[in-house]
Amino acid sequence: MAADAISATAEGINEMKDGLPQLTRIRVHYSLRLPPGTPRDKVDRALAGHVAKCPTARSLQGAVEVEWSVDLLEA
């Protein structure tokens, strides 16, 4: 996969708790440009396990909800 084939944007959501802002949710949106012929089943499996295998999501587990979405484009 080419270096420019993946991009991501992230948004942190803060909520007031006990009078202080607290990070409660992170939304990540990926754009993936796949080479022609990429097996879609492998891509779908990788995406399905994303949060479970993401070091940041695992570190925040139980404290911050991680949501993600993806746009898949064939190049």
C-alpha positions as CSV (number, residue, x, y, z in Angstrom):
1,M,0.0,0.0,0.0
2,A,1.4,3.4,-0.9
3,A,2.3,5.8,1.9
4,D,-0.4,8.2,0.8
5,A,-3.1,5.5,0.5
6,I,-4.3,6.1,4.1
7,S,-5.4,9.2,5.9
8,A,-7.2,9.8,9.1
9,T,-9.0,12.6,10.9
10,A,-9.7,12.5,14.6
11,E,-12.0,14.5,16.9
12,G,-12.0,14.4,20.7
13,I,-15.3,15.0,22.5
14,N,-15.1,16.5,26.0
15,E,-18.0,16.5,28.5
16,M,-18.2,18.4,31.7
17,K,-17.9,16.1,34.7
18,D,-17.6,17.4,38.3
19,G,-17.1,20.9,36.8
20,L,-14.1,19.9,34.7
21,P,-13.9,19.0,31.0
22,Q,-13.2,15.3,30.5
23,L,-12.3,13.5,27.3
24,T,-15.1,11.0,26.9
25,R,-15.1,10.0,23.2
26,I,-12.8,10.0,20.2
27,R,-14.1,9.8,16.7
28,V,-11.7,8.7,14.0
29,H,-12.5,8.7,10.3
30,Y,-10.2,6.9,7.8
31,S,-9.9,7.2,4.1
32,L,-8.3,4.1,2.5
33,R,-7.3,3.9,-1.2
34,L,-7.0,0.2,-2.0
35,P,-5.0,-1.1,-5.0
36,P,-7.2,-2.8,-7.6
37,G,-7.8,-6.5,-6.8
38,T,-7.3,-6.1,-3.0
39,P,-9.3,-8.9,-1.4
40,R,-12.2,-7.1,0.3
41,D,-12.7,-9.9,2.9
42,K,-9.2,-9.3,4.3
43,V,-9.8,-5.6,4.5
44,D,-13.2,-6.1,6.2
45,R,-11.5,-8.5,8.8
46,A,-8.8,-6.0,9.5
47,L,-11.3,-3.2,10.0
48,A,-13.5,-5.4,12.2
49,G,-10.6,-5.9,14.6
50,H,-9.4,-2.3,14.5
51,V,-10.3,-1.2,18.0
52,A,-9.2,-4.4,19.7
53,K,-5.8,-4.1,18.1
54,C,-5.3,-0.4,18.3
55,P,-2.8,0.5,21.1
56,T,-4.4,3.8,21.8
57,A,-7.9,2.4,21.9
58,R,-6.8,-0.3,24.2
59,S,-5.0,2.1,26.5
60,L,-8.2,4.2,26.8
61,Q,-10.6,1.2,27.1
62,G,-13.1,1.8,29.9
63,A,-12.4,5.5,30.1
64,V,-12.9,6.9,26.6
65,E,-15.2,5.5,23.9
66,V,-13.5,5.1,20.5
67,E,-15.7,5.4,17.4
68,W,-14.4,5.0,13.9
69,S,-15.6,5.0,10.3
70,V,-14.0,4.5,7.0
71,D,-14.3,5.4,3.3
72,L,-12.8,2.7,1.0
73,L,-11.8,3.7,-2.5
74,E,-10.3,1.5,-5.1
75,A,-7.4,3.3,-6.8
